């Protein structure tokens, strides 16, 4: 009898622990991406001797499904491909700054808690473009909530900073003799 009571106590304890661990303490919050298309999604750009293309542009914010509560503010993402179109100058890419311009031609300010949208060419080698070379950089920057309102955003301005420098290729010939000839 004692054995049977002991087995029942252990079984009851295991059942309580199993049921206690399997219960959830509330419903799970579902987060979804709200994607805004940018038209056109691809744009050709030119800044002096640097040409390129911005592709795959979209604006995404994360919201709580059901309540619509904002979880993560809007971000502009895309790909930036730049090419040095010069024949005799190398380019060192310093960085870029993005501005969002409204219908009156004025910049749309970001909320105070957000950072100004900049692009840094940080990976080694991608900041220097010799003639004809290109580099691809991902874009992932803050986007102002105000610009999501209907007919508020007119254009996106990308200011590119680069340093051109002369690029020359020269040939040097010299006479040699191989031992004993």
C-alpha positions in Angstrom: 0.0 0.0 0.0 2.8 2.4 0.8 4.4 1.7 -2.5 1.1 2.4 -4.3 0.6 5.7 -2.4 4.2 6.7 -3.2 3.7 5.9 -6.9 0.5 7.9 -7.0 2.2 10.9 -5.3 5.0 10.9 -7.9 2.6 10.5 -10.7 0.5 13.4 -9.4 3.6 15.6 -9.0 4.7 14.8 -12.6 1.2 15.5 -13.9 1.1 18.9 -12.1 4.5 19.9 -13.3 3.7 18.9 -16.9 0.4 20.7 -17.0 1.9 23.7 -15.2 4.7 24.1 -17.7 2.5 23.6 -20.8 0.0 26.3 -19.9 0.6 29.7 -21.6 0.3 32.9 -19.7 -1.6 34.9 -22.3 -1.9 35.2 -26.1 1.1 35.7 -28.3 1.5 39.1 -30.0 1.7 38.8 -33.8 4.0 41.4 -35.5 3.7 42.0 -39.2 5.6 44.1 -41.7 3.5 46.8 -43.4 5.2 47.5 -46.7 4.8 50.6 -48.8 5.8 50.5 -52.4 8.1 53.2 -53.7 7.3 54.2 -57.3 9.4 54.0 -59.3 11.2 51.1 -57.5 14.3 51.6 -59.6 15.9 55.0 -60.5 19.1 55.8 -62.6 21.3 58.5 -60.9 24.2 60.6 -61.9 26.5 62.8 -59.7 29.4 64.2 -61.7 31.6 61.3 -62.8 29.7 58.8 -60.7 26.6 57.1 -62.2 24.5 54.4 -60.8 21.1 53.0 -60.0 19.0 52.7 -56.9 16.8 49.6 -57.0 14.4 47.5 -54.9 13.2 50.6 -52.9 10.5 50.1 -50.4 9.4 51.5 -47.0 8.6 49.0 -44.2 7.3 49.5 -40.7 6.4 46.8 -38.2 3.0 46.9 -36.5 1.1 44.7 -34.0 -1.6 42.8 -35.9 -5.1 43.6 -34.7 -4.3 46.7 -32.7 -2.2 48.4 -35.4 0.2 49.6 -32.7 3.5 50.7 -34.2 6.3 48.3 -33.0 9.2 49.6 -35.3 9.1 52.9 -37.2 9.4 53.1 -41.0 12.6 52.4 -42.8 13.6 52.9 -46.4 15.5 50.0 -47.9 17.0 49.3 -51.3 20.3 48.7 -53.2 22.6 51.4 -54.4 24.9 50.6 -57.3 27.5 53.2 -58.2 30.0 53.2 -61.1 32.9 55.5 -61.9 32.3 56.6 -65.5 35.5 58.6 -65.8 38.4 57.4 -68.0 41.2 59.1 -66.1 40.1 59.7 -62.5 39.7 57.4 -59.5 37.0 58.1 -57.0 37.0 57.7 -53.2 33.4 57.4 -51.9 33.1 59.3 -48.6 29.4 58.9 -47.8 25.9 59.9 -48.7 23.0 61.7 -47.1 19.3 61.2 -47.9 16.7 63.9 -47.6 12.9 63.5 -48.1 11.4 66.4 -49.9 7.7 67.4 -49.7 5.4 68.9 -52.4 6.6 72.4 -51.6 10.3 71.5 -52.0 11.0 71.5 -48.3 12.8 68.8 -46.4 10.6 66.5 -44.3 12.1 66.3 -40.8 12.5 63.0 -39.0 11.1 62.5 -35.5 13.5 63.7 -32.7 14.3 60.1 -31.6 15.5 59.0 -35.0 18.9 59.4 -36.8 19.5 61.3 -39.9 19.6 59.0 -42.9 23.2 58.5 -44.1 25.1 56.0 -46.1 28.6 55.0 -45.2 30.9 53.1 -47.6 32.5 51.1 -44.8 33.5 47.8 -46.4 37.2 47.7 -47.3 37.7 48.3 -51.0 34.1 49.5 -51.8 35.0 53.1 -51.1 37.5 53.4 -54.0 36.4 53.1 -57.5 38.9 53.2 -60.3 37.7 54.1 -63.8 35.0 51.8 -65.0 34.6 50.0 -61.6 31.4 49.8 -59.7 30.3 49.1 -56.1 27.0 48.0 -54.6 25.8 49.2 -51.2 22.7 48.3 -49.3 20.5 51.1 -48.1 18.7 50.8 -44.8 17.8 54.2 -43.3 15.1 55.8 -41.2 12.1 57.2 -43.0 9.9 60.0 -41.6 6.3 59.0 -40.5 5.1 62.3 -41.9 6.2 61.2 -45.4 3.8 58.3 -45.3 0.8 60.6 -45.5 -0.9 60.8 -48.8 0.7 63.2 -51.4 3.2 64.4 -48.8 6.5 63.0 -50.3 7.5 64.4 -53.7 11.1 63.2 -54.0 14.0 61.6 -52.3 17.3 63.5 -52.5 20.6 61.6 -52.3 23.7 63.8 -51.7 26.9 61.9 -52.5 30.3 63.0 -51.3 33.3 61.7 -53.1 36.9 62.7 -53.8 38.2 62.4 -57.4 41.9 62.0 -58.0 43.9 61.7 -61.2 44.4 58.2 -62.4 47.3 57.2 -64.7 48.6 54.0 -66.0 52.2 54.1 -67.3 54.4 51.4 -68.8 58.0 50.9 -67.8 60.4 48.9 -69.9 63.9 47.9 -69.0 66.6 45.8 -70.5 67.7 42.6 -68.8 70.2 39.8 -69.3 69.8 36.3 -67.9 73.1 34.8 -66.5 75.8 33.9 -69.0 74.1 35.2 -72.2 
